[in-house]
Amino acid sequence: MLLKIYPENPNQREVEKVLNILKDGGLIIYPTDTVYAMGCDALNVRAVEKICQMKGINPNKSNLSIICYDLSNLSEYAKVSNPAFKLMKKNLPGPFTFILPTSSELPKIYKNRKEVGIRVPDNNIIRELVRQLGNPILTTSIHDEDEIIEYTTDPELIHEKYENQVDMVIDGGYGGTEASTVIDCTASDFEIIRQGKGELIL
């Protein structure tokens, strides 16, 4: 199903359609402030496993990332030092992924990695979904690392490719082609491990 939602003012009726899918363990594709991504309720282990299987991700070896609405519940999902929190506060919402040590609230599927990526994208659609769901959303971009091609930016082409694999594709307008900047905050010296769309404010 392809569902149009306007980022400036997400319609509550449309938002509820997506929330019902997420609560039911379904998979969605949605816009962010960088590229289109695939996700599910991050605390629904079966849904997370489904995405890992589809994307060929081994959760024991790959970092998993989650989208939070803001930084207020962050300590539920990650251990965050004061310097890391200050850095995140300066840069979020925005096109960044911060790698942090996982906390005990996340399901075991994440703990195998001991690290989790945290995103708060500057996109009203996905943040509103997270806020109303009450749980973070697992996020993984739909493209492979080395290929961002036309179908990954056009919601209709994304729908054509994925309509049999996910429960809903949200059309939030054309997507970007540049992934987020990734910052490793697991040690006291923070390190940019991938420079993407975001320019980090220190």
WOFENLIN-V787071 format. One line per field, one symbol per residue. burial: I if it has 16 or more other C-alpha atoms within 10 Angstrom, else O. A space follows every 50 residues. Layout:
burial=???
This chain:
burial=OIIOIOIOOIOOOOIOOIIOIIOOIIIIIIIIIIIIIIIIIIIIIOIIOI IIOOOOIOIOOOIIIIIIIIOOOIOOIIIIIOOIOOIIOOIIIIIIIIII IIIOOIOOIIIOIIIIIIIIIIIIIIIIIIOOIOIIIIIIIIIOOOOIOO IIIIIIOIIOOIIOOIIIIIIIIOIIIOIIIIIIIIOOOOOOOOOIIIOI OO
